Amino acid sequence: MSHPARFLVVGGLLVMLGGCSDTAPTAPALGANPPGISAIGKPTRSPLPSSEPFEVPAGLVCSFGVFVETIVNNQVVKTFPAEPNGDIVQLATGAFVTRLTNTTTGKSITVNVSGPGRFTIHPDGSATLEAWGRWNFFFIDAVNAGTKAIINSGLIVLSIAPDGTQTLVSQSGHEEDVCVLLS
């Protein structure tokens, strides 16, 4: 399956709004070490930065707004030096728990979406996200991937073009509908 899709990813490695030019990964400048990469060629470890709570507006993925907040963030990102082909690999592991709340009714669920996951940044500015385990995704493209909010237990692979366009490459495992869970 291959679908262009705008999405929010919650849990594990990143939270991003697809399609925004300022969220596209960028290739490092020649000879530069991106943040988190050791100049001596060893991988580095850093905590996953915390994100502020946010709301996915009503009508975007569910008929009601979904408020998303991080409850536990003990994730660590291990960043490896560039591979011979220029790829930079980041692995995220550790506990990551979010609370999702229906802003109309107040009903909420707490979800362990610890992943883990691997984010590969390619020299051309494109990237690949391999998210296995439990992750929370908000797909925001009704035409191609379907507008939906899911918790996936399994494997999702996303390809992100330099312009920020995302493509759902594959998905396996069990999918739960967040909108149904919060109704």
Rosetta blueprint (number, residue, H / E / L):
1 M L
2 S L
3 H E
4 P E
5 A E
6 R L
7 F E
8 L E
9 V E
10 V E
11 G L
12 G L
13 L L
14 L L
15 V L
16 M L
17 L L
18 G L
19 G L
20 C L
21 S H
22 D H
23 T H
24 A L
25 P L
26 T L
27 A L
28 P L
29 A L
30 L L
31 G L
32 A L
33 N L
34 P L
35 P L
36 G L
37 I L
38 S L
39 A L
40 I L
41 G L
42 K L
43 P L
44 T E
45 R E
46 S E
47 P E
48 L L
49 P L
50 S L
51 S L
52 E L
53 P L
54 F E
55 E E
56 V E
57 P L
58 A L
59 G L
60 L L
61 V L
62 C L
63 S L
64 F L
65 G L
66 V E
67 F E
68 V E
69 E E
70 T E
71 I E
72 V E
73 N E
74 N L
75 Q L
76 V E
77 V E
78 K E
79 T E
80 F L
81 P L
82 A L
83 E L
84 P L
85 N L
86 G L
87 D L
88 I E
89 V E
90 Q E
91 L E
92 A E
93 T E
94 G L
95 A L
96 F E
97 V E
98 T E
99 R E
100 L E
101 T E
102 N E
103 T L
104 T L
105 T L
106 G L
107 K L
108 S E
109 I E
110 T E
111 V E
112 N E
113 V L
114 S L
115 G E
116 P E
117 G E
118 R E
119 F E
120 T E
121 I E
122 H L
123 P L
124 D L
125 G L
126 S L
127 A E
128 T E
129 L E
130 E E
131 A E
132 W E
133 G E
134 R E
135 W E
136 N E
137 F E
138 F E
139 F E
140 I L
141 D L
142 A L
143 V L
144 N L
145 A L
146 G L
147 T L
148 K E
149 A E
150 I E
151 I E
152 N E
153 S E
154 G E
155 L E
156 I E
157 V E
158 L E
159 S E
160 I E
161 A L
162 P L
163 D L
164 G L
165 T L
166 Q E
167 T E
168 L E
169 V E
170 S E
171 Q E
172 S E
173 G E
174 H E
175 E E
176 E E
177 D E
178 V H
179 C H
180 V H
181 L H
182 L H
183 S L
